Amino acid sequence: MTPTLKPDSNREHPIVAWASILAVAIAMLVILWARFEVHGTQDLEEALSQEQPAPATKVLKPSPEADRSPREKEVEDAVATGRWATGFSP
């Protein structure tokens, strides 16, 4: 009986597992190197050396309630009250 925490290796040799991890790491480094060769580092240096902009002030959106007339508000309240009274709710 095998322990429950040990995953099945499907007869994979540990060297093969480490070789695949190494291959992924090398691929990541090659992609990074290619990015530097193609695009350079000027854009990264500019982005890191710029002053941080001041946070923008939050603009509140107008409420949809402000656009409705008093009559529309009364109708909406009556409809909502009727829905709750009959057991139907949105």
C-alpha positions as CSV (number, residue, x, y, z in Angstrom):
1,M,0.0,0.0,0.0
2,T,1.4,3.4,-1.0
3,P,1.2,6.4,1.3
4,T,-1.7,8.8,0.5
5,L,0.5,12.0,0.3
6,K,3.0,10.6,-2.2
7,P,2.0,11.4,-5.7
8,D,2.3,8.7,-8.4
9,S,5.4,9.3,-10.5
10,N,4.1,7.3,-13.5
11,R,7.6,5.7,-13.6
12,E,9.2,9.1,-14.3
13,H,12.8,9.3,-13.3
14,P,13.7,12.1,-10.9
15,I,16.4,13.3,-13.3
16,V,13.8,13.8,-16.0
17,A,11.6,15.8,-13.5
18,W,14.6,18.1,-12.6
19,A,15.6,18.4,-16.3
20,S,12.1,19.6,-17.1
21,I,12.2,22.2,-14.3
22,L,15.5,23.4,-15.6
23,A,14.3,23.6,-19.1
24,V,11.4,25.8,-18.1
25,A,13.7,28.1,-16.1
26,I,16.1,28.4,-19.1
27,A,13.1,29.1,-21.4
28,M,12.0,32.0,-19.2
29,L,15.5,33.4,-19.2
30,V,15.8,33.1,-23.0
31,I,12.4,34.9,-23.4
32,L,13.6,37.7,-21.1
33,W,16.9,38.0,-23.0
34,A,15.1,38.2,-26.3
35,R,12.8,40.9,-24.9
36,F,15.9,43.0,-23.9
37,E,17.5,42.4,-27.3
38,V,14.4,43.4,-29.3
39,H,13.0,46.2,-27.3
40,G,15.9,47.4,-25.1
41,T,15.6,48.6,-21.6
42,Q,14.9,52.3,-22.2
43,D,11.1,52.0,-21.7
44,L,11.6,50.1,-18.4
45,E,14.1,52.7,-17.2
46,E,11.8,55.5,-18.0
47,A,8.8,53.8,-16.3
48,L,10.9,53.2,-13.1
49,S,12.4,56.7,-13.0
50,Q,9.3,58.7,-13.5
51,E,7.7,60.6,-10.6
52,Q,4.5,58.9,-9.3
53,P,1.5,60.9,-10.4
54,A,-0.8,62.4,-7.8
55,P,-3.8,60.2,-7.2
56,A,-6.8,61.3,-9.1
57,T,-9.8,62.6,-7.2
58,K,-12.8,60.4,-7.3
59,V,-15.7,61.8,-9.3
60,L,-19.0,60.6,-8.0
61,K,-21.6,59.5,-10.6
62,P,-24.9,61.2,-10.4
63,S,-27.6,59.1,-8.8
64,P,-30.4,57.8,-11.1
65,E,-32.8,58.7,-8.3
66,A,-32.1,62.4,-8.9
67,D,-33.4,62.2,-12.5
68,R,-36.8,60.9,-11.6
69,S,-39.8,63.0,-11.0
70,P,-41.8,62.7,-7.7
71,R,-44.6,60.9,-9.5
72,E,-42.2,58.3,-10.9
73,K,-40.8,57.8,-7.4
74,E,-44.3,57.2,-6.0
75,V,-45.1,54.7,-8.7
76,E,-41.8,52.8,-8.1
77,D,-42.4,52.7,-4.4
78,A,-46.0,51.4,-5.0
79,V,-44.8,48.7,-7.4
80,A,-42.0,47.6,-5.0
81,T,-44.4,47.5,-2.1
82,G,-46.8,45.4,-4.2
83,R,-44.1,43.0,-5.2
84,W,-43.1,42.4,-1.6
85,A,-46.7,42.0,-0.5
86,T,-47.4,39.3,-3.1
87,G,-44.2,37.5,-2.5
88,F,-42.5,38.5,-5.8
89,S,-39.2,40.2,-5.4
90,P,-36.5,41.2,-7.8
